[in-house]
Amino acid sequence: MISDHESNGDNRERGMSIAVTHVLTIGITTILIALLLTSAGGLLETETDRSAERSLETIGERIAGEVESADQLAAKDDPDVTITAAHPRTVANSGYTVTLREDCEAPLLDGETDCVELTASNADTVVHVPFTTDRDIDENEVAGGTIEIEVDDDGISLTGGNR
């Protein structure tokens, strides 16, 4: 026969065991949720950067083509040509800037090629898209959006942009 004293001791141990189990379960669950949220945040940031890079590449290719077209038009018809081109104001929820560069030092470029450089403000992304021209380039920076490409005796420059 079990005495009352022995019976109460077992119940206390069981009660303590249940409380410890609950505390451990809550602690482990909290740690797992924190790790999940941290890794999801990193994944979201990586995907945002990739999206910005792809969008900037597309816009850069369009601008490079427009610069080459303006250069060719100026060579054929009138030495002064202005092309107005509408581009998105933002990429991946980030503003961006556009700059024409002479002799780009960038990955996959030899340092002697002219390029369009696009830089996203909130994403860690810079894209370089090469183009060909024999004219001088004004390396001013404009914000993304509606951009004017001006070709004249002084060379090629960008104006406009939505600041």
RAMOBEL-V744966 format. One record per residue. SS is DSSP state (~ for helix, > for strand, _ for the rest). OMEGA is omega as a letter, one per 30 degrees, with the letter a starting at -180 (none if undefined). D_CENTER is the distance of its C-alpha to the mean C-alpha in whole Angstrom. Layout:
ss,omega,d_center
SS,OMEGA,D_CENTER
SS,OMEGA,D_CENTER
This chain:
ss,omega,d_center
_,a,75
_,l,72
_,l,73
~,a,71
~,l,70
~,l,68
~,l,67
~,l,65
~,l,63
~,l,62
~,l,60
~,l,59
~,l,57
~,l,56
~,l,55
~,a,53
~,l,51
~,l,50
~,l,48
~,l,47
~,l,45
~,l,44
~,l,42
~,l,41
~,l,39
~,l,38
~,l,36
~,l,35
~,l,33
~,l,32
~,l,30
~,l,29
~,l,27
~,l,26
~,l,24
~,l,23
~,l,21
~,a,20
~,l,19
~,l,17
~,l,15
~,l,14
~,l,13
~,l,12
~,l,9
~,l,9
~,l,9
~,l,6
~,l,4
~,l,6
~,l,6
~,a,3
~,l,5
~,l,8
~,l,8
~,l,8
~,l,11
~,l,13
~,l,13
~,l,13
~,l,16
~,a,18
~,l,18
~,l,19
~,l,22
~,l,23
~,l,23
~,l,26
~,l,27
~,l,28
~,l,29
~,l,32
~,a,33
~,l,34
~,a,36
~,a,38
_,a,39
_,a,38
_,l,37
_,a,35
>,l,32
>,l,29
>,l,27
>,a,25
>,l,22
>,l,20
_,l,16
_,l,14
_,a,13
>,l,10
>,l,7
_,l,6
_,a,9
>,l,7
>,l,9
>,l,9
>,a,12
>,l,14
>,l,16
>,a,19
>,l,20
_,l,23
_,a,24
_,l,20
_,a,20
_,l,17
_,l,17
_,l,19
_,a,21
_,a,24
_,l,24
_,a,26
_,l,24
>,a,22
>,l,19
>,l,16
>,l,13
>,a,10
>,l,8
>,a,5
_,a,8
_,l,7
_,a,4
_,a,5
_,l,5
>,a,8
>,l,10
>,l,13
>,a,16
>,l,19
>,a,22
_,l,26
_,l,28
_,a,31
_,l,30
_,a,29
>,l,26
_,a,25
_,l,22
_,a,21
>,l,18
>,l,17
>,l,15
_,a,13
_,l,16
>,a,20
>,l,20
>,l,23
>,a,24
>,l,27
>,l,30
>,a,33
_,a,35
_,l,33
>,a,30
>,l,27
>,l,25
>,l,22
>,l,23
>,a,22
_,a,18
_,a,18
_,none,18
